[in-house]
Amino acid sequence: MSEEKAREFLSQFSEIEEPERDHILYCIREHHGIDKFYSIESEICCNTDCYRFSSVRGVIGGMIDFCEMPLEDKVKLFSKKADEKWSAISLEICKKELGPEYKAIKAFLAQF
């Protein structure tokens, strides 16, 4: 859905040529991870997206955003998303930076 909305949005800008438009759409399409990224920008977008659920700050912010959700459901959701995002990280620098945070998130959520 995001890709389709982005395509519609980008169509308003005739100065954005097709190759650049495709490049943007690949970044959106691949932001949950893929075996072989279209470009380094696409890979960076994916790894950046992982910080939302693989960093302590991202999880705390997310738990606040989902304040109406029952705690048990939040714990399941955030544990699943942390695993999903950890698996999608492909850049070594991101793995190194987020490794301790991912472990802390998993340990914290295991308490519930």
Secondary structure, 3 states (H helix, E strand, C coil): CHHHHHHHHHCCCCCCCHHHHHHHHHHHHCCCCCCCCCCHHHHHHHHHHCHHHHCHHHHHHHHHHCCCCCHHHHHHHHHHHHHHHHHHCCCHHHHHHHHHHHHHHHHHHCCC
